[in-house]
């Protein structure tokens, strides 16, 4: 379901938006696509940050395990 809304933008931004709008169909489609991309990027940043936090919390155990595995390798 679409909801009608009103926003205020700077003139230069509207001019740039209008030059791109035809590619996406119209202003609304362009703005919706841009916002969806921004939201997706923010969600990815949040997931990446969470993943990094988990990796950092487990770093000592992971490094120890990697060192153990490498100790089984034979020098070539």
Biopython code that builds the backbone (N, CA, C, O; Angstrom):
import numpy as np
from Bio.PDB.StructureBuilder import StructureBuilder

atoms = [
    (1, "UNK", "N", (0.841, -1.172, 0.000)),
    (1, "UNK", "CA", (0.000, 0.000, 0.000)),
    (1, "UNK", "C", (0.888, 1.239, 0.000)),
    (1, "UNK", "O", (1.844, 1.327, 0.772)),
    (2, "UNK", "N", (0.578, 2.168, -0.844)),
    (2, "UNK", "CA", (1.314, 3.427, -0.937)),
    (2, "UNK", "C", (0.637, 4.472, -0.060)),
    (2, "UNK", "O", (-0.587, 4.496, 0.065)),
    (3, "UNK", "N", (1.454, 5.339, 0.548)),
    (3, "UNK", "CA", (0.958, 6.422, 1.396)),
    (3, "UNK", "C", (1.459, 7.726, 0.803)),
    (3, "UNK", "O", (2.656, 7.879, 0.560)),
    (4, "UNK", "N", (0.579, 8.641, 0.576)),
    (4, "UNK", "CA", (0.953, 9.942, 0.034)),
    (4, "UNK", "C", (1.576, 10.779, 1.141)),
    (4, "UNK", "O", (1.065, 10.834, 2.259)),
    (5, "UNK", "N", (2.696, 11.432, 0.810)),
    (5, "UNK", "CA", (3.384, 12.262, 1.791)),
    (5, "UNK", "C", (3.927, 13.506, 1.099)),
    (5, "UNK", "O", (3.946, 13.586, -0.129)),
    (6, "UNK", "N", (4.356, 14.451, 1.876)),
    (6, "UNK", "CA", (4.915, 15.683, 1.334)),
    (6, "UNK", "C", (6.267, 15.920, 1.988)),
    (6, "UNK", "O", (6.410, 15.772, 3.202)),
    (7, "UNK", "N", (7.272, 16.292, 1.172)),
    (7, "UNK", "CA", (8.601, 16.577, 1.713)),
    (7, "UNK", "C", (9.089, 17.906, 1.138)),
    (7, "UNK", "O", (8.590, 18.371, 0.114)),
    (8, "UNK", "N", (10.046, 18.495, 1.794)),
    (8, "UNK", "CA", (10.651, 19.737, 1.328)),
    (8, "UNK", "C", (12.122, 19.462, 1.049)),
    (8, "UNK", "O", (12.852, 18.971, 1.910)),
    (9, "UNK", "N", (12.540, 19.784, -0.163)),
    (9, "UNK", "CA", (13.926, 19.542, -0.577)),
    (9, "UNK", "C", (14.528, 20.822, -1.133)),
    (9, "UNK", "O", (13.808, 21.725, -1.557)),
    (10, "UNK", "N", (15.849, 20.893, -1.129)),
    (10, "UNK", "CA", (16.518, 22.062, -1.710)),
    (10, "UNK", "C", (16.353, 22.048, -3.231)),
    (10, "UNK", "O", (16.218, 20.991, -3.847)),
    (11, "UNK", "N", (16.368, 23.232, -3.810)),
    (11, "UNK", "CA", (16.118, 23.389, -5.245)),
    (11, "UNK", "C", (17.127, 22.606, -6.077)),
    (11, "UNK", "O", (16.749, 21.944, -7.043)),
    (12, "UNK", "N", (18.400, 22.673, -5.714)),
    (12, "UNK", "CA", (19.419, 21.970, -6.496)),
    (12, "UNK", "C", (19.211, 20.455, -6.457)),
    (12, "UNK", "O", (19.466, 19.769, -7.447)),
    (13, "UNK", "N", (18.756, 19.941, -5.334)),
    (13, "UNK", "CA", (18.497, 18.512, -5.223)),
    (13, "UNK", "C", (17.307, 18.113, -6.096)),
    (13, "UNK", "O", (17.333, 17.064, -6.741)),
    (14, "UNK", "N", (16.286, 18.931, -6.116)),
    (14, "UNK", "CA", (15.110, 18.644, -6.952)),
    (14, "UNK", "C", (15.505, 18.650, -8.427)),
    (14, "UNK", "O", (15.036, 17.813, -9.198)),
    (15, "UNK", "N", (16.365, 19.587, -8.822)),
    (15, "UNK", "CA", (16.814, 19.640, -10.217)),
    (15, "UNK", "C", (17.574, 18.370, -10.589)),
    (15, "UNK", "O", (17.352, 17.801, -11.658)),
    (16, "UNK", "N", (18.465, 17.930, -9.714)),
    (16, "UNK", "CA", (19.210, 16.695, -9.972)),
    (16, "UNK", "C", (18.273, 15.487, -9.974)),
    (16, "UNK", "O", (18.422, 14.574, -10.787)),
    (17, "UNK", "N", (17.313, 15.494, -9.058)),
    (17, "UNK", "CA", (16.346, 14.404, -8.985)),
    (17, "UNK", "C", (15.535, 14.341, -10.271)),
    (17, "UNK", "O", (15.296, 13.256, -10.800)),
    (18, "UNK", "N", (15.117, 15.474, -10.770)),
    (18, "UNK", "CA", (14.320, 15.511, -12.000)),
    (18, "UNK", "C", (15.111, 14.985, -13.189)),
    (18, "UNK", "O", (14.540, 14.365, -14.087)),
    (19, "UNK", "N", (16.415, 15.224, -13.204)),
    (19, "UNK", "CA", (17.215, 14.737, -14.331)),
    (19, "UNK", "C", (17.348, 13.210, -14.300)),
    (19, "UNK", "O", (17.595, 12.589, -15.334)),
    (20, "UNK", "N", (17.187, 12.610, -13.132)),
    (20, "UNK", "CA", (17.258, 11.149, -12.996)),
    (20, "UNK", "C", (15.898, 10.474, -12.991)),
    (20, "UNK", "O", (15.799, 9.277, -13.261)),
    (21, "UNK", "N", (14.868, 11.214, -12.693)),
    (21, "UNK", "CA", (13.543, 10.627, -12.459)),
    (21, "UNK", "C", (13.039, 9.795, -13.626)),
    (21, "UNK", "O", (12.408, 8.759, -13.414)),
    (22, "UNK", "N", (13.301, 10.224, -14.847)),
    (22, "UNK", "CA", (12.827, 9.489, -16.007)),
    (22, "UNK", "C", (13.352, 8.070, -16.061)),
    (22, "UNK", "O", (12.663, 7.168, -16.539)),
    (23, "UNK", "N", (14.553, 7.865, -15.582)),
    (23, "UNK", "CA", (15.155, 6.534, -15.554)),
    (23, "UNK", "C", (14.367, 5.588, -14.656)),
    (23, "UNK", "O", (14.321, 4.383, -14.904)),
    (24, "UNK", "N", (13.756, 6.127, -13.631)),
    (24, "UNK", "CA", (13.029, 5.312, -12.651)),
    (24, "UNK", "C", (11.513, 5.402, -12.823)),
    (24, "UNK", "O", (10.770, 4.726, -12.112)),
    (25, "UNK", "N", (11.059, 6.211, -13.741)),
    (25, "UNK", "CA", (9.630, 6.353, -13.989)),
    (25, "UNK", "C", (9.109, 7.711, -13.569)),
    (25, "UNK", "O", (8.460, 8.403, -14.354)),
    (26, "UNK", "N", (9.390, 8.095, -12.331)),
    (26, "UNK", "CA", (8.951, 9.398, -11.832)),
    (26, "UNK", "C", (9.682, 9.709, -10.525)),
    (26, "UNK", "O", (10.464, 8.893, -10.035)),
    (27, "UNK", "N", (9.426, 10.876, -9.971)),
    (27, "UNK", "CA", (10.085, 11.280, -8.723)),
    (27, "UNK", "C", (9.834, 10.293, -7.588)),
    (27, "UNK", "O", (10.750, 9.909, -6.862)),
    (28, "UNK", "N", (8.584, 9.894, -7.454)),
    (28, "UNK", "CA", (8.243, 8.998, -6.345)),
    (28, "UNK", "C", (9.007, 7.690, -6.431)),
    (28, "UNK", "O", (9.509, 7.191, -5.423)),
    (29, "UNK", "N", (9.098, 7.130, -7.636)),
    (29, "UNK", "CA", (9.819, 5.865, -7.813)),
    (29, "UNK", "C", (11.300, 6.042, -7.503)),
    (29, "UNK", "O", (11.919, 5.177, -6.884)),
    (30, "UNK", "N", (11.863, 7.166, -7.935)),
    (30, "UNK", "CA", (13.273, 7.448, -7.660)),
    (30, "UNK", "C", (13.522, 7.573, -6.163)),
    (30, "UNK", "O", (14.462, 6.980, -5.635)),
    (31, "UNK", "N", (12.684, 8.341, -5.479)),
    (31, "UNK", "CA", (12.849, 8.536, -4.037)),
    (31, "UNK", "C", (12.663, 7.216, -3.304)),
    (31, "UNK", "O", (13.418, 6.918, -2.378)),
    (32, "UNK", "N", (11.675, 6.421, -3.696)),
    (32, "UNK", "CA", (11.447, 5.131, -3.037)),
    (32, "UNK", "C", (12.663, 4.220, -3.222)),
    (32, "UNK", "O", (13.103, 3.573, -2.272)),
    (33, "UNK", "N", (13.203, 4.167, -4.435)),
    (33, "UNK", "CA", (14.387, 3.334, -4.706)),
    (33, "UNK", "C", (15.572, 3.807, -3.867)),
    (33, "UNK", "O", (16.274, 2.995, -3.265)),
    (34, "UNK", "N", (15.792, 5.113, -3.827)),
    (34, "UNK", "CA", (16.912, 5.673, -3.061)),
    (34, "UNK", "C", (16.774, 5.358, -1.573)),
    (34, "UNK", "O", (17.752, 4.987, -0.924)),
    (35, "UNK", "N", (15.577, 5.501, -1.036)),
    (35, "UNK", "CA", (15.362, 5.219, 0.383)),
    (35, "UNK", "C", (15.525, 3.727, 0.687)),
    (35, "UNK", "O", (16.094, 3.355, 1.714)),
    (36, "UNK", "N", (15.024, 2.879, -0.210)),
    (36, "UNK", "CA", (15.197, 1.437, -0.003)),
    (36, "UNK", "C", (16.681, 1.064, -0.005)),
    (36, "UNK", "O", (17.127, 0.252, 0.807)),
    (37, "UNK", "N", (17.441, 1.666, -0.928)),
    (37, "UNK", "CA", (18.882, 1.410, -0.967)),
    (37, "UNK", "C", (19.575, 1.905, 0.297)),
    (37, "UNK", "O", (20.446, 1.219, 0.833)),
    (38, "UNK", "N", (19.199, 3.085, 0.777)),
    (38, "UNK", "CA", (19.785, 3.629, 1.998)),
    (38, "UNK", "C", (19.469, 2.736, 3.199)),
    (38, "UNK", "O", (20.349, 2.438, 4.007)),
    (39, "UNK", "N", (18.223, 2.317, 3.307)),
    (39, "UNK", "CA", (17.807, 1.455, 4.422)),
    (39, "UNK", "C", (18.544, 0.122, 4.355)),
    (39, "UNK", "O", (19.003, -0.382, 5.380)),
    (40, "UNK", "N", (18.661, -0.456, 3.160)),
    (40, "UNK", "CA", (19.375, -1.729, 3.001)),
    (40, "UNK", "C", (20.841, -1.570, 3.397)),
    (40, "UNK", "O", (21.403, -2.448, 4.052)),
    (41, "UNK", "N", (21.461, -0.464, 3.009)),
    (41, "UNK", "CA", (22.860, -0.218, 3.363)),
    (41, "UNK", "C", (23.026, -0.073, 4.872)),
    (41, "UNK", "O", (23.983, -0.596, 5.444)),
    (42, "UNK", "N", (22.104, 0.630, 5.518)),
    (42, "UNK", "CA", (22.170, 0.794, 6.970)),
    (42, "UNK", "C", (21.975, -0.548, 7.684)),
    (42, "UNK", "O", (22.657, -0.833, 8.669)),
    (43, "UNK", "N", (21.050, -1.363, 7.189)),
    (43, "UNK", "CA", (20.827, -2.678, 7.788)),
    (43, "UNK", "C", (22.067, -3.553, 7.622)),
    (43, "UNK", "O", (22.425, -4.297, 8.535)),
    (44, "UNK", "N", (22.732, -3.469, 6.454)),
    (44, "UNK", "CA", (23.960, -4.245, 6.238)),
    (44, "UNK", "C", (25.061, -3.784, 7.185)),
    (44, "UNK", "O", (25.776, -4.608, 7.756)),
    (45, "UNK", "N", (25.199, -2.483, 7.352)),
    (45, "UNK", "CA", (26.193, -1.963, 8.298)),
    (45, "UNK", "C", (25.939, -2.486, 9.705)),
    (45, "UNK", "O", (26.876, -2.846, 10.419)),
    (46, "UNK", "N", (24.670, -2.528, 10.101)),
    (46, "UNK", "CA", (24.318, -3.023, 11.425)),
    (46, "UNK", "C", (24.667, -4.514, 11.552)),
    (46, "UNK", "O", (25.232, -4.938, 12.561)),
    (47, "UNK", "N", (24.327, -5.305, 10.527)),
    (47, "UNK", "CA", (24.649, -6.744, 10.546)),
    (47, "UNK", "C", (26.157, -6.948, 10.587)),
    (47, "UNK", "O", (26.657, -7.771, 11.355)),
    (48, "UNK", "N", (26.888, -6.190, 9.751)),
    (48, "UNK", "CA", (28.343, -6.322, 9.725)),
    (48, "UNK", "C", (28.948, -5.965, 11.073)),
    (48, "UNK", "O", (29.879, -6.624, 11.535)),
    (49, "UNK", "N", (28.421, -4.929, 11.699)),
    (49, "UNK", "CA", (28.907, -4.517, 13.013)),
    (49, "UNK", "C", (28.645, -5.603, 14.052)),
    (49, "UNK", "O", (29.500, -5.892, 14.890)),
    (50, "UNK", "N", (27.471, -6.194, 13.992)),
    (50, "UNK", "CA", (27.133, -7.278, 14.922)),
    (50, "UNK", "C", (28.038, -8.483, 14.696)),
    (50, "UNK", "O", (28.522, -9.094, 15.649)),
    (51, "UNK", "N", (28.266, -8.824, 13.420)),
    (51, "UNK", "CA", (29.144, -9.953, 13.102)),
    (51, "UNK", "C", (30.558, -9.700, 13.605)),
    (51, "UNK", "O", (31.190, -10.591, 14.172)),
    (52, "UNK", "N", (31.051, -8.488, 13.396)),
    (52, "UNK", "CA", (32.395, -8.149, 13.847)),
    (52, "UNK", "C", (32.505, -8.246, 15.364)),
    (52, "UNK", "O", (33.516, -8.712, 15.889)),
    (53, "UNK", "N", (31.476, -7.811, 16.057)),
    (53, "UNK", "CA", (31.473, -7.903, 17.517)),
    (53, "UNK", "C", (31.545, -9.361, 17.970)),
    (53, "UNK", "O", (32.274, -9.684, 18.907)),
    (54, "UNK", "N", (30.795, -10.238, 17.311)),
    (54, "UNK", "CA", (30.814, -11.667, 17.653)),
    (54, "UNK", "C", (32.197, -12.251, 17.377)),
    (54, "UNK", "O", (32.733, -12.997, 18.197)),
    (55, "UNK", "N", (32.773, -11.912, 16.225)),
    (55, "UNK", "CA", (34.111, -12.416, 15.880)),
    (55, "UNK", "C", (35.130, -11.943, 16.906)),
    (55, "UNK", "O", (35.968, -12.723, 17.359)),
    (56, "UNK", "N", (35.061, -10.666, 17.274)),
    (56, "UNK", "CA", (36.009, -10.132, 18.255)),
    (56, "UNK", "C", (35.854, -10.803, 19.615)),
    (56, "UNK", "O", (36.843, -11.023, 20.315)),
    (57, "UNK", "N", (34.623, -11.127, 19.991)),
    (57, "UNK", "CA", (34.401, -11.803, 21.268)),
    (57, "UNK", "C", (34.987, -13.212, 21.255)),
    (57, "UNK", "O", (35.399, -13.730, 22.293)),
    (58, "UNK", "N", (35.021, -13.828, 20.075)),
    (58, "UNK", "CA", (35.512, -15.195, 19.954)),
    (58, "UNK", "C", (36.941, -15.267, 19.401)),
    (58, "UNK", "O", (37.440, -16.360, 19.134)),
    (59, "UNK", "N", (37.594, -14.134, 19.231)),
    (59, "UNK", "CA", (38.899, -14.074, 18.575)),
    (59, "UNK", "C", (39.936, -14.967, 19.239)),
    (59, "UNK", "O", (40.663, -15.684, 18.552)),
    (60, "UNK", "N", (40.013, -14.934, 20.533)),
    (60, "UNK", "CA", (41.037, -15.733, 21.228)),
    (60, "UNK", "C", (40.843, -17.223, 20.956)),
    (60, "UNK", "O", (41.802, -17.930, 20.648)),
    (61, "UNK", "N", (39.615, -17.694, 21.070)),
    (61, "UNK", "CA", (39.334, -19.110, 20.822)),
    (61, "UNK", "C", (39.588, -19.472, 19.361)),
    (61, "UNK", "O", (40.152, -20.526, 19.069)),
    (62, "UNK", "N", (39.167, -18.590, 18.435)),
    (62, "UNK", "CA", (39.370, -18.852, 17.009)),
    (62, "UNK", "C", (40.854, -18.876, 16.661)),
    (62, "UNK", "O", (41.291, -19.737, 15.898)),
    (63, "UNK", "N", (41.627, -17.955, 17.203)),
    (63, "UNK", "CA", (43.063, -17.923, 16.946)),
    (63, "UNK", "C", (43.754, -19.154, 17.514)),
    (63, "UNK", "O", (44.657, -19.713, 16.890)),
    (64, "UNK", "N", (43.333, -19.566, 18.679)),
    (64, "UNK", "CA", (43.906, -20.767, 19.291)),
    (64, "UNK", "C", (43.612, -21.994, 18.438)),
    (64, "UNK", "O", (44.489, -22.831, 18.225)),
    (65, "UNK", "N", (42.394, -22.100, 17.958)),
    (65, "UNK", "CA", (42.008, -23.230, 17.110)),
    (65, "UNK", "C", (42.800, -23.220, 15.799)),
    (65, "UNK", "O", (43.259, -24.269, 15.346)),
    (66, "UNK", "N", (42.961, -22.055, 15.197)),
    (66, "UNK", "CA", (43.727, -21.946, 13.953)),
    (66, "UNK", "C", (45.179, -22.335, 14.182)),
    (66, "UNK", "O", (45.771, -23.030, 13.356)),
    (67, "UNK", "N", (45.755, -21.900, 15.285)),
    (67, "UNK", "CA", (47.143, -22.241, 15.609)),
    (67, "UNK", "C", (47.284, -23.748, 15.784)),
    (67, "UNK", "O", (48.275, -24.333, 15.347)),
    (68, "UNK", "N", (46.306, -24.376, 16.416)),
    (68, "UNK", "CA", (46.334, -25.822, 16.621)),
    (68, "UNK", "C", (46.277, -26.548, 15.279)),
    (68, "UNK", "O", (47.037, -27.490, 15.057)),
    (69, "UNK", "N", (45.391, -26.126, 14.387)),
    (69, "UNK", "CA", (45.257, -26.755, 13.074)),
    (69, "UNK", "C", (46.554, -26.592, 12.284)),
    (69, "UNK", "O", (47.009, -27.541, 11.646)),
    (70, "UNK", "N", (47.151, -25.405, 12.321)),
    (70, "UNK", "CA", (48.385, -25.174, 11.592)),
    (70, "UNK", "C", (49.531, -26.022, 12.127)),
    (70, "UNK", "O", (50.454, -26.347, 11.380)),
    (71, "UNK", "N", (49.492, -26.378, 13.378)),
    (71, "UNK", "CA", (50.569, -27.187, 13.960)),
    (71, "UNK", "C", (50.599, -28.597, 13.381)),
    (71, "UNK", "O", (51.622, -29.274, 13.477)),
    (72, "UNK", "N", (49.486, -29.060, 12.775)),
    (72, "UNK", "CA", (49.430, -30.396, 12.178)),
    (72, "UNK", "C", (49.991, -30.405, 10.749)),
    (72, "UNK", "O", (50.231, -31.475, 10.190)),
    (73, "UNK", "N", (50.197, -29.253, 10.171)),
    (73, "UNK", "CA", (50.677, -29.201, 8.801)),
    (73, "UNK", "C", (52.166, -29.576, 8.732)),
    (73, "UNK", "O", (52.934, -29.329, 9.662)),
    (74, "UNK", "N", (52.532, -30.167, 7.624)),
    (74, "UNK", "CA", (53.892, -30.625, 7.431)),
    (74, "UNK", "C", (54.645, -29.582, 6.611)),
    (74, "UNK", "O", (54.098, -29.043, 5.650)),
    (75, "UNK", "N", (55.876, -29.295, 6.973)),
    (75, "UNK", "CA", (56.697, -28.395, 6.185)),
    (75, "UNK", "C", (56.991, -29.029, 4.842)),
    (75, "UNK", "O", (57.384, -30.194, 4.774)),
    (76, "UNK", "N", (56.806, -28.275, 3.780)),
    (76, "UNK", "CA", (57.089, -28.820, 2.421)),
    (76, "UNK", "C", (58.404, -28.320, 1.909)),
    (76, "UNK", "O", (58.806, -28.666, 0.798)),
]
sb = StructureBuilder()
sb.init_structure("model")
sb.init_model(0)
sb.init_chain("A")
sb.init_seg("    ")
for serial, (resi, resn, name, xyz) in enumerate(atoms, 1):
    if name == "N":
        sb.init_residue(resn, " ", resi, " ")
    sb.init_atom(name, np.array(xyz, "f"), 0.0, 1.0, " ", f" {name:<3s}", serial, name[0])
structure = sb.get_structure()
